[in-house]
Amino acid sequence: MNDQFIPQMEPWFGEEEKLALVDYMNENGWLTEFKKTTKFEEMISEYTGAKHCIVTNNGTISLTLAALASGITAGDEVIVPNYTQIATPNSIKMFGANPVFVDVEPETLCMNIDLAKKAITSKTKAIMIVTANGRYPQSGIEQFVELCNSHELVLIEDAAQSLGSKYPDGRHQGSVGLIGSFSFSTPKVISTGQGGALITNSDEIASKLRKLKDFGRSAGGTDIHDSIGYNFKFTELQACIGIEQMKKLEWRVNRKKEILRLYKMNLMGVSQIKFFQQDLVNTTPWFIDVLADDRNRLIEYLKDHGIGSRVMYPPINKQAAYNLPGEYAVSNLVGKKGLWLPSAVQLTDENINLIADSIRKFYQHNA
Ligand SMILES: *Cc1c(COP(=O)(O)O)cnc(C)c1O
């Protein structure tokens, strides 16, 4: 048993974030969105190669704004994966649009394009793809672009888990569809406590998004409104932290990749644990996700040995919030066996060895 509990996830803030906040407060700032926010947005634009970045207060509202800016309204259908964080469908449910669930690919947990095709109706207005754990669909993102183009659908990328992950052609995830969305909630690749960001290459969409998050103001600071908007703005405090987090992103990206390599090496030959397909050249595993035999007992065993883990998202159609009929084989399997192992960037190599040893022992004793 290790002395210190190893959590499944832990945010990672350090002296840099603390000093940035103190410096900012010493300048007697207004806290509302200003220069620090602009700088943070510029850093994300530059990193992702997108022309515009607009930050919002979280990665759920960012999806809602993406849908509204794309012209999606109440009664429209949006195709979403049945395996995702529930924010994906809820973001459009919020204004009365209807999520239509399709299953995901077993290797990548990203939307299955053939099933997406079959789900298109005369009411479909968009596909919201989720780049699950930084992965991209095996069918390729271009297939989704073509499918959307041929049916006049909007492609929105929920890239909440994908900062630091690219498609094989070098484009950053989130930058291929009309709009891409990121989350900076506590467990995500970088965090500002809460926070979200939208990226787009369209000037028109960028301007719509800026108005939507700021009361529909026709220009900053005025009370002249030419469209309906709300208040989903960021704060300078979050931006101060976000800027420091962005500076450490490259290190994080490399460490996350190393962590997955170490897990795979250490768990080689453990047939009860299956890893998904992860392209470590182009993508960054946000969490270490596996399918584990006898999952619920493994969770208990690990907990007794000071190791945290977390059940992966259950199939959304079976959540009481939706309670829709249908069997989705891959989402069902993840609901039964999906497990997130400790995934914080602070994990040491020794931690990973210990976790792998515990998993081996569990299966040896329970074979
Ligand atoms: C985290 C997450 C969200 C929600 O982001 P918040 O910032 O927590 O609102 C949306 N979609 C996916 C895929 C996520 O992982």
The ligand as an SDF file (V2000), in Angstrom:
LIG
                    3D

 15 15  0  0  0  0  0  0  0  0999 V2000
  -15.7940   18.5300  -20.1490 C   0  0  0  0  0  0  0  0  0  0  0  0
  -16.5800   18.3630  -21.3650 C   0  0  0  0  0  0  0  0  0  0  0  0
  -17.6140   19.2530  -21.6970 C   0  0  0  0  0  0  0  0  0  0  0  0
  -18.1240   20.2940  -20.7560 C   0  0  0  0  0  0  0  0  0  0  0  0
  -17.2390   21.3010  -20.4400 O   0  0  0  0  0  0  0  0  0  0  0  0
  -17.4630   22.1790  -19.1140 P   0  0  0  0  0  0  0  0  0  0  0  0
  -16.3980   23.2130  -19.2210 O   0  0  0  0  0  0  0  0  0  0  0  0
  -17.2900   21.2790  -17.9410 O   0  0  0  0  0  0  0  0  0  0  0  0
  -18.8350   22.7620  -19.1920 O   0  0  0  0  0  0  0  0  0  0  0  0
  -18.2390   19.0880  -22.9240 C   0  0  0  0  0  0  0  0  0  0  0  0
  -17.9100   18.0850  -23.7570 N   0  0  0  0  0  0  0  0  0  0  0  0
  -16.9500   17.2040  -23.4550 C   0  0  0  0  0  0  0  0  0  0  0  0
  -16.6210   16.1250  -24.4400 C   0  0  0  0  0  0  0  0  0  0  0  0
  -16.2560   17.3090  -22.2480 C   0  0  0  0  0  0  0  0  0  0  0  0
  -15.3030   16.4130  -21.9600 O   0  0  0  0  0  0  0  0  0  0  0  0
  1  2  1  0
  2  3  1  0
  2 14  2  0
  3  4  1  0
  3 10  2  0
  4  5  1  0
  5  6  1  0
  6  7  2  0
  6  8  1  0
  6  9  1  0
 10 11  1  0
 11 12  2  0
 12 13  1  0
 12 14  1  0
 14 15  1  0
M  END
$$$$
